[in-house]
Amino acid sequence: LSDAMKKHSQFDDYECVNVRIGEETGNLQEVFLELSGYFNSKITLKKQIISIISYPSFILTVTIGIVWFMLSVVVPMFTDVFSKLNGDLPELTKTVVGMSDFIRNYFGYMILSIAVWVIVLMSQRKKTWYKKMSAWLVLKIPVIGELTRKVQLNRFSLAMKMMLYSETPVLSSIDLIQDMTSFYPLQVALQDVRNGLFNGQHLYEGLSRHEFFPKRYVTLIKVGEEVNQLGQMFEKLSNQLDGEIEYQTQILGRVLEPVMIIFIGAFVGFILISMYLPLFELSTTIN
């Protein structure tokens, strides 16, 4: 069954490898039950992420439209008025007028450049340098980076739980999970952990050498190894990470909405103040 699944793009490596484990260990029914739980968790997380980014994405789109309209239509109207006035414009107004000129003259080139960059990056997404750079950038983003790390740790914990419950040796489990994951920092860490296990080290010793795994996470894995309940420990870690991910996604959604609204108001206010500032100065001079 796993070989047949590999021939179709609808099934990824994670699913095929787990089905193969179930076939080899005779626990195919248990594997499918675990995969069912995994998909439920994955779908729930996907819905949470969509609900978080949908409103900010809408606000961001509206913001771009407002900024483009103000810089390409509203500001030039004020510029025509300023050209009839004698005197030097304030620095703030000059800055906004310069931004307006840049947008009107190079907006098409900007869109074309962004499209080219997107096409180039998409064509390189399977290359090692791209995986390394993109993972590094994502992990450096506040809040988003920590959330991404927890999602990857959760997937690793789920996979380890399934394989250990299927009585797959730890070394073989790490080998299989390394083939499944596409997140570069986790791939590199698992390769080093595998080498350590092959040389007789404990699992927690290999994990502790990499900052990707939190100290608390490594400590609990160490306890699981010492009491010979590693599968149960990975299950508990997965449940804890599920709760943390859900909590952080909810907080992130609540914070992003007002931040985006404040950003729009601040930017629009900045443009309006810069446009009316020369008029205020003119009225003061006349008085």
MARZA-496157 format. One line per 2 residues: number of its first residue (from 0); their letters; for each residue x, y, z of C-alpha. Coordinates in steps of 0.05 Angstrom, whole numbers, plus 5000, padded with zeros to 4 digits. Example, Ala and Ser with C-alpha at 12.3 -4.5 7.8 and 13.67 -1.06 7.14 Angstrom:
2
0> as> 5246,4910,5156; 5273,4979,5143
end
This chain:
287
0> ls> 5000,5000,5000; 5056,5049,5017
2> da> 5090,5036,4950; 5024,5049,4914
4> mk> 5013,5113,4953; 5082,5139,4933
6> kh> 5062,5139,4860; 5009,5193,4873
8> sq> 5023,5265,4891; 4962,5268,4937
10> fd> 5002,5231,4990; 5065,5263,5020
12> dy> 5126,5228,5049; 5100,5234,5120
14> ec> 5038,5193,5104; 5074,5141,5060
16> vn> 5128,5128,5111; 5078,5119,5168
18> vr> 5037,5071,5127; 5101,5032,5111
20> ig> 5116,5029,5185; 5046,5002,5198
22> ee> 5055,4949,5145; 5123,4927,5171
24> tg> 5102,4924,5244; 5032,4896,5232
26> nl> 5000,4957,5265; 4968,4987,5204
28> qe> 4901,5000,5239; 4935,5037,5296
30> vf> 4976,5078,5246; 4913,5100,5209
32> le> 4881,5120,5275; 4942,5161,5292
34> ls> 4943,5192,5223; 4870,5210,5233
36> gy> 4888,5248,5296; 4947,5280,5261
38> fn> 4902,5305,5204; 4851,5332,5253
40> sk> 4906,5372,5288; 4934,5395,5221
42> it> 4866,5418,5195; 4851,5454,5261
44> lk> 4917,5490,5259; 4907,5509,5186
46> kq> 4838,5539,5202; 4868,5578,5260
48> ii> 4923,5607,5216; 4874,5625,5161
50> si> 4828,5660,5211; 4888,5699,5237
52> is> 4916,5722,5171; 4851,5734,5132
54> yp> 4832,5800,5167; 4903,5829,5169
56> sf> 4912,5809,5096; 4849,5847,5078
58> il> 4871,5907,5119; 4940,5905,5086
60> tv> 4909,5903,5017; 4864,5963,5034
62> ti> 4925,5999,5063; 4965,5990,4999
64> gi> 4906,6016,4959; 4897,6076,5004
66> vw> 4971,6093,5003; 4975,6086,4927
68> fm> 4913,6130,4919; 4938,6184,4965
70> ls> 5008,6186,4937; 4988,6182,4864
72> vv> 4924,6225,4865; 4916,6266,4928
74> vp> 4988,6290,4938; 4995,6314,4865
76> mf> 4933,6357,4876; 4967,6391,4934
78> td> 5032,6396,4895; 4997,6438,4842
80> vf> 4974,6485,4897; 5044,6488,4927
82> sk> 5074,6506,4860; 5034,6571,4860
84> ln> 5060,6590,4929; 5124,6629,4939
86> gd> 5171,6600,4991; 5206,6537,5010
88> lp> 5165,6475,5031; 5176,6442,5099
90> el> 5222,6381,5098; 5164,6335,5117
92> tk> 5124,6358,5057; 5184,6350,5011
94> tv> 5192,6279,5034; 5119,6261,5019
96> vg> 5123,6296,4951; 5186,6257,4935
98> ms> 5150,6192,4953; 5092,6212,4908
100> df> 5138,6226,4849; 5173,6160,4860
102> ir> 5107,6121,4862; 5080,6154,4799
104> ny> 5144,6145,4760; 5165,6075,4782
106> fg> 5102,6040,4807; 5098,5995,4746
108> ym> 5172,5977,4752; 5162,5961,4825
110> il> 5105,5912,4810; 5146,5880,4754
112> si> 5207,5873,4800; 5166,5841,4855
114> av> 5135,5792,4805; 5204,5773,4778
116> wv> 5231,5762,4849; 5172,5718,4867
118> iv> 5181,5676,4804; 5256,5668,4817
120> lm> 5246,5650,4890; 5192,5600,4874
122> sq> 5237,5566,4823; 5292,5560,4876
124> rk> 5249,5536,4935; 5277,5465,4932
126> kt> 5349,5488,4934; 5388,5483,4999
128> wy> 5408,5556,5002; 5335,5577,4994
130> kk> 5311,5530,5049; 5366,5554,5095
132> ms> 5354,5628,5082; 5278,5624,5086
134> aw> 5279,5584,5151; 5329,5633,5182
136> lv> 5286,5693,5162; 5222,5661,5188
138> lk> 5253,5642,5255; 5279,5714,5264
140> ip> 5209,5744,5259; 5182,5761,5329
142> vi> 5125,5716,5351; 5119,5684,5281
144> ge> 5187,5652,5289; 5171,5620,5356
146> lt> 5103,5597,5330; 5137,5565,5270
148> rk> 5186,5529,5314; 5130,5501,5358
150> vq> 5092,5477,5296; 5155,5440,5272
152> ln> 5167,5411,5342; 5095,5388,5345
154> rf> 5102,5352,5279; 5166,5319,5302
156> sl> 5134,5298,5368; 5073,5269,5333
158> am> 5116,5230,5285; 5161,5203,5341
160> km> 5100,5184,5382; 5069,5145,5323
162> ml> 5134,5109,5307; 5151,5091,5379
164> ys> 5081,5065,5391; 5091,5023,5329
166> et> 5154,4994,5362; 5201,5026,5312
168> pv> 5272,5035,5339; 5292,5106,5356
170> ls> 5348,5107,5304; 5302,5083,5249
172> si> 5249,5134,5271; 5298,5191,5265
174> dl> 5320,5167,5197; 5248,5165,5172
176> iq> 5228,5232,5202; 5290,5264,5171
178> dm> 5265,5241,5103; 5196,5270,5118
180> ts> 5213,5339,5142; 5227,5397,5094
182> fy> 5245,5449,5147; 5320,5460,5140
184> pl> 5341,5472,5214; 5303,5409,5235
186> qv> 5334,5369,5179; 5405,5389,5200
188> al> 5391,5376,5273; 5362,5307,5259
190> qd> 5422,5288,5217; 5468,5305,5276
192> vr> 5422,5269,5325; 5423,5207,5280
194> ng> 5498,5207,5279; 5500,5212,5355
196> lf> 5451,5155,5363; 5493,5112,5316
198> ng> 5553,5126,5361; 5516,5105,5424
200> qh> 5491,5171,5450; 5423,5183,5481
202> ly> 5369,5219,5442; 5367,5278,5490
204> eg> 5443,5287,5483; 5436,5298,5409
206> ls> 5376,5344,5416; 5412,5386,5469
208> rh> 5466,5407,5419; 5417,5447,5378
210> ef> 5382,5511,5398; 5322,5492,5357
212> fp> 5300,5446,5414; 5283,5484,5478
214> kr> 5317,5463,5543; 5250,5443,5574
216> yv> 5235,5399,5514; 5302,5364,5519
218> tl> 5295,5354,5594; 5228,5320,5586
220> ik> 5257,5275,5531; 5313,5257,5579
222> vg> 5261,5238,5632; 5223,5196,5581
224> ee> 5287,5158,5564; 5305,5146,5636
226> vn> 5237,5117,5654; 5230,5080,5587
228> ql> 5167,5118,5568; 5193,5158,5509
230> gq> 5130,5148,5467; 5085,5172,5523
232> mf> 5130,5232,5534; 5127,5252,5461
234> ek> 5051,5246,5465; 5049,5293,5525
236> ls> 5096,5342,5490; 5051,5341,5429
238> nq> 4990,5356,5470; 5025,5413,5506
240> ld> 5049,5443,5441; 4979,5438,5412
242> ge> 4953,5481,5469; 5010,5531,5464
244> ie> 5001,5538,5389; 4926,5549,5395
246> yq> 4936,5601,5450; 4990,5639,5412
248> tq> 4951,5640,5347; 4891,5669,5383
250> il> 4934,5723,5416; 4968,5738,5350
252> gr> 4901,5748,5315; 4876,5795,5369
254> vl> 4940,5837,5367; 4947,5842,5292
256> ep> 4879,5873,5279; 4888,5936,5321
258> vm> 4961,5943,5300; 4941,5944,5227
260> ii> 4886,5995,5239; 4934,6039,5279
262> fi> 4985,6034,5223; 4934,6056,5171
264> ga> 4912,6115,5213; 4983,6136,5228
266> fv> 5005,6134,5155; 4944,6171,5129
268> gf> 4952,6222,5184; 5026,6231,5166
270> il> 5008,6246,5094; 4952,6295,5112
272> is> 4994,6332,5162; 5052,6338,5113
274> my> 5004,6366,5060; 4969,6416,5105
276> lp> 5033,6439,5140; 5052,6490,5085
278> lf> 4981,6518,5087; 4986,6527,5162
280> el> 5052,6562,5155; 5024,6606,5100
282> st> 4965,6627,5144; 5012,6642,5201
284> ti> 5055,6685,5156; 4995,6724,5131
286> n> 4970,6737,5201
end
